[in-house]
Amino acid sequence: MVDGNGLLHPRGFGLACHIGVLADLPTVGVGKNLHHVDGLTQSTVRELLQAADSPEHVLPLIGDSGCTWGAAMRSSEGSLKPIFISVGHRISLVTAIEIVRMTCRFRVPEPIRQADIRSRERLRNNQ
């Protein structure tokens, strides 16, 4: 799981793709912001998710070209901001969504959240 996008990237090859290819491992991209790709905008996605009946609704991100770039999901009940899930390498979008869903206690999946917390703590201790 990578704190960054996979296929959901202006060049179609974000950090999750890059790491997955280099390491030859399955990777999932999880972004907090939506890059403007193929007619998809963050405001439109937020409106569609807010109109959804379920707080954990997953919205496929289908661009103007008909390509499915990833999915948007409100990962926790109280969260108004979605996270953006995309395929990195050697994994399907359905599997990527399930993995992210299983690891979300808060808005950001727990592996990414813990890495962020621990890296910031390490930086504070080394200054």
Residue pairs with C-beta under 8 A, 6 or more apart in sequence:
1 27
1 28
1 30
1 99
1 100
1 103
1 109
1 111
1 112
2 15
2 16
2 19
2 20
2 27
2 28
2 29
2 30
2 88
2 112
3 15
3 30
3 31
3 108
3 112
3 115
3 116
4 14
4 15
4 16
4 29
4 30
4 31
5 14
5 15
5 16
5 29
5 31
5 35
5 70
5 84
5 86
6 14
6 15
6 16
6 17
6 20
6 27
6 28
6 29
6 70
6 86
6 87
6 88
6 89
7 13
7 14
7 17
7 29
7 69
7 70
7 86
7 87
7 88
8 14
8 29
8 31
8 34
8 35
8 37
8 61
8 69
8 70
8 84
8 85
8 86
9 17
9 29
9 35
9 37
9 86
10 35
10 36
10 37
14 29
14 31
14 86
14 88
15 29
16 27
16 28
16 29
16 30
16 86
16 87
16 88
16 89
17 27
17 29
17 87
17 88
17 89
19 25
19 27
19 88
19 89
20 26
20 27
20 88
20 89
20 90
21 89
24 89
24 90
25 89
25 90
26 88
26 89
26 90
26 91
27 88
27 89
27 90
27 91
28 85
28 86
28 87
28 88
28 91
28 96
28 99
28 100
29 70
29 84
29 85
29 86
29 87
29 88
29 96
30 83
30 84
30 85
30 100
30 108
30 109
30 112
31 83
31 84
31 86
32 81
32 83
32 84
32 108
33 42
33 84
34 40
34 41
34 42
34 45
34 61
34 72
34 84
37 63
37 69
38 63
38 64
38 65
38 67
38 69
39 63
39 64
39 65
40 61
40 63
40 69
45 59
45 61
45 72
45 82
46 80
46 81
46 82
48 59
48 72
49 57
49 59
49 72
49 74
49 82
50 80
52 59
55 74
55 77
56 73
56 74
56 75
56 77
56 101
57 73
57 74
58 71
58 72
58 73
58 97
58 101
59 71
59 72
59 73
59 82
60 68
60 70
60 71
61 68
61 69
61 70
61 71
61 72
61 84
62 68
62 69
63 69
68 93
69 86
70 84
70 85
70 86
70 87
70 93
71 84
71 85
71 86
71 93
71 96
71 97
72 82
72 83
72 84
72 85
73 82
73 83
73 85
73 97
73 100
73 101
74 80
74 81
74 82
74 83
75 82
75 83
75 100
75 101
75 104
75 106
75 107
75 108
75 109
76 104
76 105
76 106
76 107
79 106
79 107
81 107
83 100
83 107
83 108
83 109
85 93
85 96
85 97
85 100
86 93
86 96
87 93
87 96
88 96
91 99
100 109
103 109
103 110
103 111
104 110
105 113
106 113
108 116
